[in-house]
Amino acid sequence: MESFQKLLIAAVVIGLVSGMSISIYYSEDSASKCEKTEKAIKNQSNVTGAVACFPPGVIDLNQTDRVQQGSNLECVCRRSFEGAVQLWAINKAR
């Protein structure tokens, strides 16, 4: 019985460790474009205030017809600082 308990404990520990590692690996790899964009803005720029990026459709953004026809909207980023809100469209040329 003692060897069975040791085997069972070892299987549980191996399962937990492998599950946590796979979860961490996939959560970093499956970050959306908007999450990656938000992280890049925060890390590589001198922007003050809160920045959050969202997929298209979450925040309404009016773009000109010319911009809509010549590009694909990937993300909409919102920056709020001292009561002012700015919206940035992150587009990819077609």
C-alpha positions as CSV (number, residue, x, y, z in Angstrom):
1,M,0.0,0.0,0.0
2,E,2.9,2.4,0.8
3,S,4.3,2.1,-2.7
4,F,0.9,2.8,-4.3
5,Q,0.6,6.0,-2.2
6,K,4.0,7.1,-3.3
7,L,3.2,6.4,-6.9
8,L,-0.1,8.3,-6.6
9,I,1.6,11.3,-5.0
10,A,4.3,11.3,-7.6
11,A,1.6,11.2,-10.4
12,V,-0.3,14.1,-8.8
13,V,2.9,16.2,-8.5
14,I,4.0,15.5,-12.1
15,G,0.5,16.4,-13.3
16,L,0.3,19.7,-11.5
17,V,3.8,20.8,-12.5
18,S,3.3,19.8,-16.2
19,G,-0.2,21.5,-16.2
20,M,1.2,24.8,-14.8
21,S,4.1,24.8,-17.3
22,I,1.9,24.2,-20.3
23,S,-0.5,26.9,-19.0
24,I,2.3,29.5,-18.7
25,Y,3.7,28.6,-22.1
26,Y,0.4,28.9,-23.9
27,S,-0.8,32.1,-22.1
28,E,2.4,33.9,-23.2
29,D,2.2,32.5,-26.8
30,S,-1.5,33.2,-27.2
31,A,-1.5,36.9,-26.4
32,S,-3.6,38.8,-28.8
33,K,-2.2,41.5,-31.2
34,C,-3.8,44.2,-29.0
35,E,-2.2,42.9,-25.8
36,K,1.1,42.8,-27.6
37,T,0.6,46.3,-28.9
38,E,-0.4,47.6,-25.5
39,K,2.7,46.1,-23.9
40,A,4.9,47.6,-26.6
41,I,3.4,51.0,-26.1
42,K,4.0,50.9,-22.4
43,N,7.5,49.5,-22.6
44,Q,9.0,51.4,-25.6
45,S,7.4,54.8,-25.4
46,N,7.4,57.7,-23.0
47,V,3.6,57.8,-22.7
48,T,2.1,58.9,-19.4
49,G,-1.3,57.9,-18.2
50,A,-3.2,54.7,-18.6
51,V,-3.1,52.9,-21.9
52,A,-5.4,50.1,-22.9
53,C,-5.8,48.4,-26.3
54,F,-8.9,46.6,-27.5
55,P,-9.9,44.6,-30.6
56,P,-12.1,46.3,-33.3
57,G,-15.7,46.7,-32.3
58,V,-15.2,47.1,-28.5
59,I,-14.7,50.9,-28.8
60,D,-16.4,52.8,-31.6
61,L,-14.0,54.8,-33.7
62,N,-14.9,56.9,-36.7
63,Q,-12.4,56.6,-39.5
64,T,-12.5,58.3,-42.9
65,D,-13.6,56.2,-45.8
66,R,-10.2,56.5,-47.4
67,V,-8.5,55.0,-44.3
68,Q,-11.1,52.2,-44.0
69,Q,-10.6,51.3,-47.7
70,G,-6.8,51.3,-47.5
71,S,-6.2,49.5,-44.3
72,N,-7.4,46.9,-41.8
73,L,-8.2,48.1,-38.2
74,E,-6.3,45.8,-35.9
75,C,-6.7,47.5,-32.5
76,V,-8.1,50.6,-30.9
77,C,-5.9,52.0,-28.1
78,R,-7.3,54.4,-25.5
79,R,-5.1,56.6,-23.4
80,S,-6.4,58.6,-20.5
81,F,-4.4,61.2,-18.6
82,E,-5.6,64.0,-16.3
83,G,-9.2,63.6,-17.5
84,A,-8.4,63.7,-21.2
85,V,-9.1,60.6,-23.3
86,Q,-7.3,59.9,-26.6
87,L,-8.1,57.1,-29.1
88,W,-5.5,55.7,-31.4
89,A,-6.3,53.5,-34.3
90,I,-3.7,50.8,-35.0
91,N,-4.1,49.9,-38.7
92,K,-2.4,47.5,-41.1
93,A,-2.1,48.5,-44.7
94,R,-3.8,46.3,-47.2
